[in-house]
Amino acid sequence: MGRPEFETATAIVLITAEPGKEADVMQELKQIPEVKEAMLLFGEYDLFAKVECSDFGSLGNIVIASIRAIDGVDLTKTLTAAPGS
């Protein structure tokens, strides 16, 4: 049997920002079309971003080339959603 095809790749990206840069990072996240939801957090991580794109290769590119490239992003942790959830 072949591998199943999935319509989209979805992930939650937890972000640690440099102190004082949280709001700036939030504004930049909102400019990324694949970021469907974003919010500021209290606790270990400063921001949450829900990312949806066409496939997991694209997802990796969005996280590396778009989210991690934002000035003020210090660290990211990406949690990929299980297919079909």
Sequence and secondary structure as in RCSB ss.txt:
>XXXX:A:sequence
MGRPEFETATAIVLITAEPGKEADVMQELKQIPEVKEAMLLFGEYDLFAKVECSDFGSLGNIVIASIRAIDGVDL
TKTLTAAPGS
>XXXX:A:secstr
      S EEEEEEEEE TT HHHHHHHHTT TTEEEEEE SSS SEEEEEEESSHHHHHHIIIIIITTSTTEEE
EEEEE  TT 
